[in-house]
Amino acid sequence: MSDNGTPSRIRITVLGSGTSVGVPTIGCDCAVCRSADPRDQRLRPSIAIRYARRCVLVDTTPDFRTQALRARLERLDAIVYTHEHADHIMGLDDVRPFNFRQRGPIPVYGPEAAIEAIRRSFGYIFENHHPQSSIPKLETRPVDSAFEVYGLWFEPIPLRHGRGLVYGYRFGNAAYLTDHSEIPEESLARLEGLEVLFLDALRHKPHPTHSTVERSRGYVERLRPKRAFFTHICHDLGHARTEELLPPHIRLAYDGLEIEVPFP
């Protein structure tokens, strides 16, 4: 905190840096899946953003319980969703302990399609009755423009995910873009002047719904953030070998990585 009581830093924790099936991948015996390097063990993609004693989560993966325990998350003040795919929403039920501790509902933000899918997939949370078992307490808030979460503004950044449309988010001098095959021109214009930029970089080989290492390097060269981190990484990329081929200002994200940026 600064002398006037406002937060001075944002701490970003990478909870998961893997693709939708994680690394190691079930049934696979490749070199990366057998790697002893802990940076090659990747849970599904998510980050926690902590500032001013608040914690905002981007996506709730099926690995969320493990991620929260490993990162020692003590509270959860809001959830921001990028889109509705299973690897980004299916850990939602595991937010219940935060409801118990905080004695109140958690606001949930995201594109309207994601909010609708969450309400369908977790209908028991939103039904108008009171079951004997506990359920998450949430307040859904569809967004299509910038919104404030406890003093930090989040700007949705539209991205192409194959034929679909998803959101990345800019918050202050940082941006987190996962699950994109293309960044539209109008979105690139919103990503200038960044301290830290996270980008999807699934592998080297082209993929219909995800960016490649080479394409994401091109985005970094154009946008020129101070630091860039590639995420949503599959088992085609070994951490150490891939970083040897990247310039110093571009690194692979890994589970447990923590980065600080100035509060805007």
N, C-alpha and C positions, 0 to 999 in steps of 0.2 A: 504493500500500500504506500501511496505517496503521503507527503506531509499533510495535504489537505483532505485526506481520507478517501481519495479515489484510487482505484486499482492502477498499478503501474505496469503490470505484466500479465500476459495471458500464457498459460501453460497448456500445451497440446500434447496429449498422450495417445500414441497409436495403440489401440486395443487389439486390432487385427489388421494384417496387411495382405492376406491371402485372397484367393479367388473363391467362387461360390462353394467349392468342395473342399477348400482348405489344403494345406500342405503339412505333413504327408497326406497324399490322396489315398483313399481306401483301395486296397488291392494292388497298389503300385510298388514296384521294386526298383525305380530309377535312382540315379545317383543323388538327386536332390531330396527325394523322399527318404533316402537312407542316410542323409547327411548328418554328421555330428555337430555341425554349426547351428547353434540355437536360432540364428537369424533366418535359417531355412525352414523353421517351424512356424507356419503362418495360419492363424485363425481367420475367420471371415472378417471383411473389412468394416472398420468402425474407428472413431476417435472420440476421446473425451476432451472437452474444453473447460479448463478451470480458471476462474478469476474471481476476485473479490469474495472469496469463500462460497462461490457458486460453482456448479458443475452442470454443463450442458452436454448431452450425448448426441452424436450423430449416428443414427440407426441402432437398432437392437438386433444383433445377429443371433443365430442359434447358439453361439458360443458365449452369449452375454454373461451368464453366471460366472463362468471361468474367467472371463475378461475382467469383470468387476472385482472379483476376489484378488486376482493377480495385481491389478492396479490400485488396490486398496481404496476403492471408491466408497466414501463415507456418506455421501448424499447425492441426490439427483434432482436438479431443479427444473429441467426441461429436456425434452427429446425433440430433435429435428430430423425429419426423414428426407432422404434423397429420392426414394421411389419405393414401389411396393413389392419388389421381388423377395422371395422367401429368405435369401441369405441376408436381407437387410431388416426384416421385421419379425422373424419367428421367435426371437428371444423376449418378446414383449412381456409375457407373463412374469418373467423373473424380476420385474421392477417392484413387485409387491413388498419386499422388505424395506424399500425406501418409503413407501406409503406408511408402513408401520412406524418407522422411525420419525418421519416428518409430520405425520398426522394430518395429511391433506392430499389433494389430488395433484398430479403432475401434468403440466400443459404439454401437449403434443402438437408440433407444427409440421407441415409438409404440403406438397402439392395435393390438390383435391383428389386426384386419382389414388394417391397413396393413402390418404385418410379414409376414403371410401373402402379401399381394399382391407385396411386394418379393421374397420368396423364390421366388415363381412367375416373376415377370418377369425376375429375374436368377438363374435357376437355376444357371448356370455358376459363380456365386460360391460356391454352397453344396453343389455336388456333391462326392462323396467321391473325387476323384481330383486329380491334380496336373498340369495342362496345362503345356506349355512356355511359353505366354504368361503374363504376370502378370495377376493378378486382385485386386480389392479384398479386404482382410482385415477382416472385420466380425464382431461379436458381437451378435446380435439379442436384444432384451430387451423383450417385450411389457409394457405398463403399463396399469393402470386406476386407479391411485391415485398420490399424491405420491411422487416419487423424487428422490434426491440425485445431483448430478453435480459432483464435485470441490468440494464445499462449498456449492453453490447448489441450493436445492430448487426443483423444477418441479412445479406442480400442474396436472394435466389439467383443462380446463374443457370439458365436453360442450356441443356446439353443433349446431343443426339446419342441414343443408346440403341444402335441398330435402327429399326424403324420407330422406336419409341422415344418419348421425351422424358427426361429426368432432370432433377436439379442438382447442381453443386451449390456451394455457399461461399460467399466472401464474408469474412467478419474482420473488420479493421484492416490490418495489413497482411492478413493471411487468407488463403482460400483452399478449400478442400473439394476436389473434383474426382469422384470415383464413378466407375461404370459409364464410360463414354467412349464412343467410337469416333466422334467428331465434336469439336467445339465451334458452334456457329460464329460467324464474323461479329455479329452484334454482341455476343457474349465475350469474345476476346477483348473487345473495347472496355469491358468492365473489370479486367484483370491486370491492369497496368499498375505499376508502383508498389508491387508486393514485396514484403520481407520473405514470406514463405508461401510456396505453392505446392500442393499435393495434386498429382495427376495419375490417372489410370495408365498402367503400362504392363499389360498382361504377359506379353512374350515378344519375341522377334517376329515370328510368323504372323501374317495378317489374320484377323478374326473379324467376323461380321458385326459384332456388338461391342468390341473393346479396342482401345488404342494399343499400339505397339510401342516398344522402346524407342524406335526410330521416329515415329510420328510424334510422340510426346517430347522427345528431344527437340524437334522442330518447334513445338509450341513454346518450350522454354527459351530457345534462341530468339523467338519473336517477342515474347513478353518480358524477358530479362528480369525475373525475380532475383533477389539476392541469393536465395537457396530454393532448390526444388527437390521434392521427394516423390519417387514413383511408388505406387501402391496397387492393390488388387492384382497381385503377382501370382502366376501359376508355377507349377513345378518344372517348367522349361528353363527357368532362370535360377541358377545358383547365385547366392548373394555375393560371395567374395569375387568370383570370376566376373560377374556382370559389372560390379563396381570398378574393376580394373579397366573396363572399357569406357567408363563414363568420366566426364570432366569433374573437377573437384566440387563444383557448386551443384552438381546433380548426384544424389545418393538414392539408394533403395531404402524405403521405409522398412522397418522391422517391428515386430510385436514388442511393446515395452519402450520404444523410442519416445523420448520426451524432448520437446522443443519449446523455447520461450520466445515470445515476440512482445514488443511494447504494446500496451493498451492504447487504442486510438484516442 
